[in-house]
Every structure is written in structure tokens, then in C-alpha cells.
Amino acid sequence: MDTLSVPLLSSILFILIMCSAFFSSAETSMLSLNPYRLKHLVKKGHKGACRSSELLHRPDRLIGVILIGNNLVNIVATIVAGIITERVFGEWAALVVLPLALTLVILIFAEVTPKSIAAVYPEKIAFPASVILRPMLWACYPVVWTVNSISNGLARIFGLDTSASKMTDHLHPEELRTVVDEAGDLIPDQHQGMLLNVLDLGKATVEDILIPRNEVIGIDLEDDINKIMALIRTTEYSRLPVYEDDINKVVGILHLRNAARFIHGDDASITHDDIRKHVTEPYFIPESTPLTTQLLNFQKEKRRIALVVDEYGDILGLATLVDLLEEIVGDFSTDSAEETETDIIDTGNGWHKIDASLSIREINRELGWLLPTDGPKTLNGLIVEFLENIPDAIVSFEIGNYRFEINKLSETRIESALVFENEPT
């Protein structure tokens, strides 16, 4: 280089610093690419995404070729800068001034600035950079392979596997929930809510959505036939459990479309046996079945209603496909849903009068509250568990961030309560 002029050496130094900036920005941009967006672009056939994905398949090799190139240009830049400094300012400047000045120049123009830009615009830099990096990897493969073999061997000593691609990482459900939460305007609010409900479905069980046995409307074959026919004609439900005296002695499920087969003439001509002949076999499910599993089971068994049993085989209530789907899409606009809305009444000043038989999950969903759901399933159960008895008078108390006042009670349960959400502290 002794024969080269200072202006020419300065041009070479400038080019070397730009090359160093390229390698620095390429490294940051490649490792900053959103792996899921990259997969999406690869499926669409985006050429830059395909090249980048191929390089990221082995990140150790990608980093190897980038660092080899970056270190090579930085070393040459140091030599060139030393020659320029010695010719212009003398040998003392090359020893004292050069290290500080060159470090500052490389830090600003070849490291911090290009990496900051690459972190903000990874795709705009990574995709064009892949055009250069891929042939470089092929050309330098023997050197890259040697360096990586040594570094990977050292990593394995510490129990690390650097050959695995970050593109194989999967999101944990909680991480996926955060992604959906942060999607903002990219996903409509209704769709966002449905996605979050699907993610929460695995946390809930059949017990969370069952209709308790004391609220189940069914046909008791011990009743007079006229009473049974009046129920069939007036009920709002399409399927009714049929039992003898007690719901634990269930006979089957009657679909009301089958009722037309035995309803002919007056009620006096209809017998209990006519009803028995047209019921379908009952479908029993455990109370602890996760809702995600039960949704698949409903689909597999071609069922829409199931009787929920506890560990002793006693019937706790029933669960329907509609109740399960409402956990995902929200309440359907049916008469039943409209009646449920009256179970939560806004009494003003932040207080709500709530039917204590409502599930805590439903209350949280309707009011946007965070009442605990890891224990009792109903408001009555939550209050009784906290008080450790059924009170014989009106009492007030607080559970977490919520103030309760019993509004109405009976000997066996709390009928309703007034609930107020305190300001968060």
C-alpha cells in the first residue's frame, strides 16, 4: 500500500467502513425478523423472505459468515487508517490518536447507526442483504464450516446446541394471548375477543358451564300426562331430559321434533310409554372435562346436550353445545339470553344486584370484572366459601377488590347480593 496515494487510501477506508456497516446492519436485521411474518411471506413466495429463511435455517452459519466478513473489513480498515495517519500526522499519531479516532468512527458509522436502523426496518435491510450474504456463504463455506465446528464444539461442552434454528420456536399460549392483545386495530374487537376466549377455553371445565340440576327443566314420567304435555307445548328448549321421579334415574333425552310422532288427538290418548319410545340414549360426561376436549367430544358424538356427573356418578346438571359455544362467541340473542341479562341489574353508583346462582365466569364476562374463578363456580359458592357458613342475616364484607352486601337469602343458599368494585389501589 506504500505506492497508493492518501486520497485513494481514504476512499478505500470509506468503502471498508461502509462494508462494516453493511455486515452490522445485516446481522441485526436478520435476527430481528419476525419469524411468523417471515413464514407468512415465504408461503406467499416472497423471494427476499425465501432467501432470508434459508439463511436463518442455520443461524450459526449465518452469524459465522457475517462476523468473518465484518472482522476482515475492520482489520483491513485499521491497517489502512494506520497508514493514512502515519503519512499525514506522523508515527506518534498512529499510535496515540488512531485507536481513539478509529474506534469512534467505527462505533458510530459501522455499528450503532446501522444496527439501530436495521432494528427498526429489519425487512427493508435483511431481504436485500440476503442477495449478497447467500453467495458469500457458499464462497466462504469451508472457512465458515471450520469456525462453526470449533465454536459449536465449545458450546456443546456447556450443553448448548447452537445448530437449532430460532424459526422452530413456538409460542406458548400465554405468549400467543399477548400477541392477540397487542394486535390493536389489526384485528377487529369482536374477532380479538373470540380469539382470546378460544385461548381461555382450555382453562375452563364442563363444571364452569353446566346448568345445575335444580334448574334443569325435564320430563318426570311420574307426573300426570297432561302436565307433561303442557310442559312439552310451552318449553323454550328443543331437548328435554326424561327421568323417573329423580333426575338420577334418567331414561333418555327427548328431542321435541320427535314429539310430533306421538302427539295425535287429545292428551288422553297419549301414554308414558309413547314418550319412552321416542327418547334417545343419554350422554354422560365428567364434570372435570376441559371445554376444549368436550367441544371435540360433542362433535365426535354428534351430540348437543350432555348430562354432567360427579366422581360418584350422581348427576350434577347438564351442559349444552350452545353454552359451550357462548364461551367463545358470547351470548346468543335468544329469549333465554335476554332473561339472563336481568340477573345482573345496575342499581347505580357502581353497585350491581346479582343473582347469586350466576356463574362467576359469566359475571366477569358481563361486567369486565376479575372475581376469582379458581374456586367455587357461582357467586353463591364464592360468598359461602368466604364466610364459611350461610349467614342468618344481611352482612357486608370484601373479597379482594370487591365489596359485597347480601341482598336476599334463604335457609339453604344466598339468593342475591349487591356487589361493588372498589377503585384499584
Order of alpha helices (4+ residues) and beta strands (2+ residues): alpha-alpha-alpha-alpha-alpha-alpha-alpha-alpha-alpha-alpha-beta-beta-alpha-beta-beta-alpha-beta-alpha-beta-beta-alpha-alpha-beta-beta-alpha-alpha-beta-beta-beta
